Amino acid sequence: MENTISLVTKTVNYIRGHPLNHRQFSKLLTDINNQFSDIPFYTPVRWLSLYKVVKRFYLLRSEIILFMEMKGQNTDGMKSQSWNKDLAFAVDITTHMNDLNLELQAKDKVITQLSDHIKCFISKIKLWKFQLLNEDLSHFPTCKELRSTVDAHNVMNFSQYERQLESLLKEFQERFNDFSSFEQQFSLFASPFSFNVSNADESLQMELLEIQSDSILKAKYLEVGIPAFFSYLPGKFKNFKKFATKIIAMFGLTYVCEQLFSFMKMTKTAQRTRLTDEHLSSLIKVGTTRIAQPDISKIVSKKDVNPLEAALTKIRMRPSKRNCYKMRPSKRNEFDTPCYTAFRYTPTHKIDMDYNQKGLK
């Protein structure tokens, strides 16, 4: 599959890397009324975009071959059946990898949930291996579509990709081997009410029995779930709360760090050159936290207020009759009922204050 990705990247860079080629290719897609107007760029830094590039390349492969031939480029590699099989398999496997990546990138995910996603994906790989050996393409729709386009005499087999899935499975198992040593702890954290007490640590067994016997806590667990449930535990469960804090504090992904750097980049711009490191630190804390809600009224009340400003504010807050309206009876209408006409009431007094006499400066 490495040769396939290499050819896809080389072709896309040839189209997108030259402005004239890019405009001509977009014009070609527009002239033939294609549903797409362009092909996305791929860079190794943004490796997650590979899924979009490979899938778009597969859908536009006939148009890309036509354009490359118009440019006098060699397209024999893209016309071969084996290369198209590799491309179809690359589309399907990168689609599954992209789905896993989106699940791992979600907000407010604890390490136990991420571990569940990884274990589920490993189980999926095992299932795909078995299905490919039997030429079952239920979970490989692109490969299934490609096989349906060939004639009956030209049989297209995909069982050879079982080796790629085997290498992918080994890499996942080696990469996330550390999760196996925390399996008991993750299970206790995720389902404390169904966990076998004898398998728990000695310091947690008594507290775990009390938690499992408390019907109110069980109802709260079913209501709010994990990890919000542990904030409702009473103070007497010190060991269990300490255990839960340890699991929650595990960072399973770099999403929080990436979010922090993105916020810092948006805050410290060229137009805000007077920001000091202390100001930037305070802005990052306020901008990224989801726990603390600032009490603006309390903060303002602690500030020193100028007496003159306070007096002026008090005067402004007094109810004024300047914009008040009164109702007075007028002539009767045709139904012999009194009508009322609104008129503006203009006060005759004025507010005069000698600030020097009041001692305000």
C-alpha positions as CSV (number, residue, x, y, z in Angstrom):
1,M,0.0,0.0,0.0
2,E,3.0,2.3,0.4
3,N,3.6,2.4,-3.4
4,T,-0.1,3.3,-3.9
5,I,0.0,6.2,-1.5
6,S,3.3,7.3,-3.1
7,L,1.8,7.5,-6.5
8,V,-1.4,9.2,-5.3
9,T,0.7,11.9,-3.5
10,K,3.0,12.4,-6.5
11,T,0.0,12.8,-8.8
12,V,-1.9,15.2,-6.5
13,N,1.2,17.3,-6.0
14,Y,1.6,17.5,-9.8
15,I,-1.9,18.8,-10.2
16,R,-2.0,21.1,-7.1
17,G,1.6,22.1,-7.1
18,H,1.4,24.0,-10.4
19,P,-1.1,26.8,-10.6
20,L,-1.8,26.2,-14.3
21,N,-2.4,22.5,-13.9
22,H,-4.6,23.2,-10.9
23,R,-6.8,25.7,-12.9
24,Q,-7.0,23.4,-15.9
25,F,-8.0,20.4,-13.8
26,S,-10.7,22.4,-12.1
27,K,-11.9,23.6,-15.5
28,L,-12.0,20.0,-16.7
29,L,-14.2,18.9,-13.8
30,T,-16.5,21.8,-14.3
31,D,-16.9,21.2,-18.1
32,I,-17.9,17.6,-17.6
33,N,-20.3,18.5,-14.8
34,N,-18.5,16.5,-12.2
35,Q,-19.9,16.6,-8.6
36,F,-16.4,17.7,-7.4
37,S,-14.6,20.8,-8.5
38,D,-11.1,20.0,-7.0
39,I,-8.9,17.5,-5.3
40,P,-7.6,18.2,-1.8
41,F,-3.9,18.7,-1.1
42,Y,-2.0,16.2,1.0
43,T,1.0,17.0,3.2
44,P,2.7,14.5,5.6
45,V,2.4,17.0,8.5
46,R,-1.4,16.8,8.2
47,W,-1.4,13.0,7.9
48,L,-5.1,12.7,8.9
49,S,-6.1,14.3,5.6
50,L,-4.9,11.2,3.8
51,Y,-8.3,9.6,4.1
52,K,-9.9,12.5,2.2
53,V,-7.2,12.6,-0.5
54,V,-7.3,8.9,-1.2
55,K,-11.1,8.7,-1.3
56,R,-11.4,11.7,-3.6
57,F,-8.6,10.3,-5.8
58,Y,-10.5,7.0,-6.2
59,L,-13.8,8.8,-7.1
60,L,-11.9,11.0,-9.7
61,R,-9.5,8.3,-11.0
62,S,-10.9,8.3,-14.5
63,E,-10.8,12.1,-14.8
64,I,-7.3,12.2,-13.3
65,I,-6.1,9.6,-15.9
66,L,-7.6,11.7,-18.7
67,F,-6.0,14.9,-17.4
68,M,-2.5,13.2,-17.0
69,E,-2.7,11.8,-20.5
70,M,-3.6,15.3,-21.8
71,K,-0.4,16.5,-20.1
72,G,1.7,13.7,-21.6
73,Q,2.3,11.9,-18.3
74,N,2.6,8.1,-18.0
75,T,-0.6,6.5,-16.6
76,D,0.1,2.8,-17.0
77,G,0.5,2.4,-13.2
78,M,-3.0,3.9,-12.5
79,K,-4.6,1.7,-15.1
80,S,-3.5,-1.6,-13.8
81,Q,-6.0,-3.8,-11.9
82,S,-3.6,-4.6,-9.0
83,W,-3.0,-0.9,-8.4
84,N,-6.7,-0.1,-8.4
85,K,-7.2,-3.0,-5.9
86,D,-4.6,-1.4,-3.6
87,L,-6.3,2.0,-4.0
88,A,-9.7,0.6,-3.1
89,F,-8.3,-1.2,0.0
90,A,-6.4,2.0,1.0
91,V,-9.7,3.9,0.8
92,D,-11.5,1.5,3.1
93,I,-8.8,1.0,5.7
94,T,-8.1,4.8,5.9
95,T,-11.9,5.3,6.4
96,H,-11.9,3.0,9.3
97,M,-8.8,4.7,10.8
98,N,-10.4,8.1,10.4
99,D,-13.5,6.9,12.2
100,L,-11.4,5.7,15.1
101,N,-9.5,9.0,15.1
102,L,-12.7,11.0,15.4
103,E,-13.9,8.9,18.3
104,L,-10.6,9.4,20.1
105,Q,-10.6,13.2,19.5
106,A,-14.0,13.8,21.2
107,K,-14.0,16.2,24.2
108,D,-14.2,15.1,27.9
109,K,-13.0,11.6,27.2
110,V,-11.4,9.7,30.1
111,I,-8.7,7.1,29.6
112,T,-11.2,4.2,30.1
113,Q,-13.3,5.3,27.2
114,L,-10.3,5.6,25.0
115,S,-9.2,2.2,26.0
116,D,-12.6,0.8,25.1
117,H,-12.4,2.3,21.6
118,I,-8.9,0.8,21.0
119,K,-10.0,-2.6,22.2
120,C,-13.1,-2.4,19.9
121,F,-10.9,-1.5,16.9
122,I,-8.6,-4.4,17.6
123,S,-11.5,-6.7,17.7
124,K,-12.7,-5.2,14.4
125,I,-9.4,-5.9,12.7
126,K,-9.6,-9.6,13.8
127,L,-13.1,-9.8,12.2
128,W,-11.9,-8.1,9.0
129,K,-9.0,-10.6,8.7
130,F,-11.4,-13.6,8.9
131,Q,-13.8,-12.0,6.4
132,L,-11.1,-11.2,3.9
133,L,-9.8,-14.7,4.0
134,N,-13.3,-15.8,3.0
135,E,-13.6,-13.0,0.4
136,D,-16.3,-11.4,2.4
137,L,-16.2,-7.6,1.7
138,S,-19.1,-6.6,3.9
139,H,-17.1,-3.9,5.7
140,F,-15.0,-2.9,2.7
141,P,-17.6,-1.1,0.5
142,T,-15.0,0.4,-1.9
143,C,-13.4,-3.0,-2.6
144,K,-16.9,-4.5,-3.1
145,E,-17.8,-1.8,-5.6
146,L,-14.6,-2.3,-7.5
147,R,-15.1,-6.0,-7.8
148,S,-18.7,-5.5,-9.1
149,T,-17.3,-3.3,-12.0
150,V,-15.1,-6.1,-13.5
151,D,-16.5,-8.7,-15.8
152,A,-17.4,-12.3,-14.7
153,H,-14.3,-13.8,-16.4
154,N,-11.9,-11.5,-14.5
155,V,-12.1,-12.6,-10.8
156,M,-10.8,-10.0,-8.4
157,N,-9.5,-11.5,-5.1
158,F,-8.9,-9.5,-1.9
159,S,-7.7,-12.2,0.4
160,Q,-4.1,-11.1,-0.1
161,Y,-4.7,-8.0,2.1
162,E,-5.1,-10.3,5.2
163,R,-1.3,-9.8,5.7
164,Q,-1.7,-6.0,5.8
165,L,-4.4,-6.4,8.5
166,E,-2.2,-8.8,10.4
167,S,0.7,-6.2,10.5
168,L,-1.8,-3.5,11.5
169,L,-3.1,-5.7,14.3
170,K,0.4,-6.4,15.7
171,E,1.2,-2.7,15.6
172,F,-1.9,-1.8,17.6
173,Q,-1.2,-4.5,20.1
174,E,2.4,-3.4,20.6
175,R,1.5,0.3,20.7
176,F,-1.3,-0.1,23.3
177,N,0.2,-3.0,25.3
178,D,0.3,-0.8,28.5
179,F,-3.4,-0.8,28.6
180,S,-3.4,-4.5,29.6
181,S,-1.7,-3.8,32.9
182,F,-4.5,-1.3,33.8
183,E,-7.4,-3.5,32.7
184,Q,-8.6,-4.4,36.2
185,Q,-8.4,-0.7,37.4
186,F,-10.2,0.5,34.2
187,S,-13.0,-2.0,34.8
188,L,-13.4,-1.0,38.4
189,F,-13.6,2.7,37.4
190,A,-16.1,2.2,34.6
191,S,-18.5,-0.2,36.4
192,P,-18.0,-0.1,40.2
193,F,-21.5,-1.6,40.9
194,S,-20.9,-4.8,38.9
195,F,-17.2,-5.3,39.7
196,N,-16.1,-8.4,41.7
197,V,-15.0,-7.1,45.1
198,S,-12.5,-9.9,45.5
199,N,-10.5,-8.6,42.5
200,A,-10.3,-5.1,43.9
201,D,-7.4,-3.8,45.9
202,E,-7.5,-4.4,49.7
203,S,-7.8,-0.7,50.5
204,L,-10.9,-0.4,48.3
205,Q,-12.8,-3.5,49.1
206,M,-14.7,-2.2,52.2
207,E,-15.6,1.0,50.5
208,L,-16.6,-0.7,47.3
209,L,-19.0,-3.0,49.3
210,E,-20.6,0.1,50.8
211,I,-20.9,1.8,47.5
212,Q,-22.5,-1.3,45.9
213,S,-25.0,-1.6,48.7
214,D,-26.1,2.1,48.5
215,S,-29.2,2.4,46.4
216,I,-29.0,6.2,46.2
217,L,-25.5,6.1,44.8
218,K,-26.5,3.5,42.3
219,A,-29.4,5.6,41.1
220,K,-27.0,8.6,40.8
221,Y,-24.6,6.4,38.8
222,L,-27.3,5.5,36.4
223,E,-28.3,9.1,36.1
224,V,-25.0,10.9,35.5
225,G,-22.7,8.2,34.5
226,I,-18.9,8.2,34.5
227,P,-16.9,10.3,35.5
228,A,-19.4,12.7,37.0
229,F,-20.6,10.0,39.4
230,F,-17.4,10.2,41.5
231,S,-18.1,13.9,42.5
232,Y,-21.2,12.7,44.3
233,L,-19.4,10.3,46.6
234,P,-19.4,11.2,50.3
235,G,-16.2,12.2,52.0
236,K,-16.0,8.9,53.9
237,F,-15.0,7.1,50.7
238,K,-11.5,8.7,50.7
239,N,-9.6,5.8,49.2
240,F,-12.1,5.3,46.3
241,K,-12.1,9.0,45.5
242,K,-8.3,8.9,45.4
243,F,-8.4,6.0,43.1
244,A,-10.9,7.7,40.8
245,T,-8.8,10.9,40.7
246,K,-5.8,8.9,39.7
247,I,-7.7,7.4,36.7
248,I,-9.3,10.7,35.6
249,A,-5.9,12.5,35.8
250,M,-4.4,10.1,33.1
251,F,-4.1,12.0,29.8
252,G,-5.0,9.6,27.0
253,L,-4.5,12.1,24.2
254,T,-2.9,15.4,23.4
255,Y,-6.2,17.1,22.6
256,V,-6.0,19.4,25.6
257,C,-2.5,20.5,24.8
258,E,-3.4,21.2,21.2
259,Q,-6.4,23.2,22.3
260,L,-4.1,25.2,24.7
261,F,-1.6,26.1,22.0
262,S,-4.4,27.0,19.5
263,F,-5.9,29.4,22.1
264,M,-2.6,30.9,22.9
265,K,-1.9,31.5,19.1
266,M,-5.3,33.2,18.7
267,T,-4.7,35.4,21.8
268,K,-1.1,36.5,21.3
269,T,-1.3,38.1,17.9
270,A,0.8,40.8,16.3
271,Q,-1.9,43.4,17.2
272,R,-1.6,42.6,20.9
273,T,2.1,43.2,21.4
274,R,1.8,44.7,24.9
275,L,0.7,41.4,26.4
276,T,3.0,40.3,29.1
277,D,3.7,36.7,30.1
278,E,1.6,37.2,33.2
279,H,-1.4,38.5,31.2
280,L,-1.1,35.7,28.7
281,S,-1.0,33.1,31.5
282,S,-4.2,34.6,33.1
283,L,-6.0,34.7,29.7
284,I,-5.1,31.1,29.0
285,K,-6.4,30.0,32.3
286,V,-9.7,31.8,31.9
287,G,-10.2,30.8,28.3
288,T,-9.5,27.1,28.6
289,T,-11.1,26.2,31.9
290,R,-14.6,24.8,32.0
291,I,-14.9,24.5,35.7
292,A,-14.5,28.0,37.2
293,Q,-17.3,30.5,36.5
294,P,-16.1,34.0,37.5
295,D,-18.4,36.0,39.8
296,I,-18.2,39.4,38.1
297,S,-20.3,41.2,40.8
298,K,-18.1,39.9,43.6
299,I,-14.9,40.9,41.7
300,V,-16.3,44.4,41.0
301,S,-17.4,44.9,44.6
302,K,-13.8,44.4,45.8
303,K,-12.5,47.2,43.6
304,D,-11.9,50.7,45.0
305,V,-14.6,53.0,43.7
306,N,-14.0,56.8,43.3
307,P,-16.5,58.7,45.6
308,L,-17.4,61.2,42.9
309,E,-18.1,58.4,40.4
310,A,-20.2,56.6,43.0
311,A,-22.2,59.8,43.7
312,L,-22.8,60.3,40.0
313,T,-23.9,56.7,39.5
314,K,-26.3,57.0,42.4
315,I,-27.8,60.2,40.8
316,R,-28.2,58.4,37.5
317,M,-29.9,55.5,39.1
318,R,-32.6,57.7,40.7
319,P,-36.1,57.4,39.0
320,S,-36.6,60.4,36.9
321,K,-40.0,61.9,36.1
322,R,-38.6,63.5,32.9
323,N,-39.9,60.6,30.7
324,C,-42.9,59.7,32.8
325,Y,-46.4,60.0,31.3
326,K,-49.7,60.8,33.1
327,M,-53.2,60.1,32.0
328,R,-55.8,62.8,32.3
329,P,-59.5,62.5,31.2
330,S,-60.5,64.2,28.0
331,K,-63.8,64.6,26.2
332,R,-66.2,61.7,26.1
333,N,-66.4,59.5,23.0
334,E,-69.5,58.4,21.1
335,F,-70.2,55.7,23.6
336,D,-70.4,58.3,26.4
337,T,-67.3,56.8,28.2
338,P,-64.4,59.0,29.3
339,C,-61.3,58.9,27.2
340,Y,-57.8,59.4,28.6
341,T,-55.0,61.2,26.8
342,A,-51.4,60.7,27.7
343,F,-49.3,63.7,28.1
344,R,-45.6,64.2,29.0
345,Y,-44.9,65.4,32.5
346,T,-42.1,67.9,32.7
347,P,-40.6,68.4,36.1
348,T,-40.0,72.0,37.2
349,H,-37.3,71.2,39.8
350,K,-33.7,70.6,39.0
351,I,-31.0,68.6,40.8
352,D,-28.2,70.9,41.9
353,M,-25.3,69.6,43.9
354,D,-22.3,71.5,45.0
355,Y,-19.5,69.0,45.0
356,N,-17.2,71.2,47.0
357,Q,-19.8,71.5,49.8
358,K,-20.2,67.7,49.9
359,G,-16.5,67.3,50.2
360,L,-16.2,65.5,46.9
361,K,-13.3,66.3,44.6
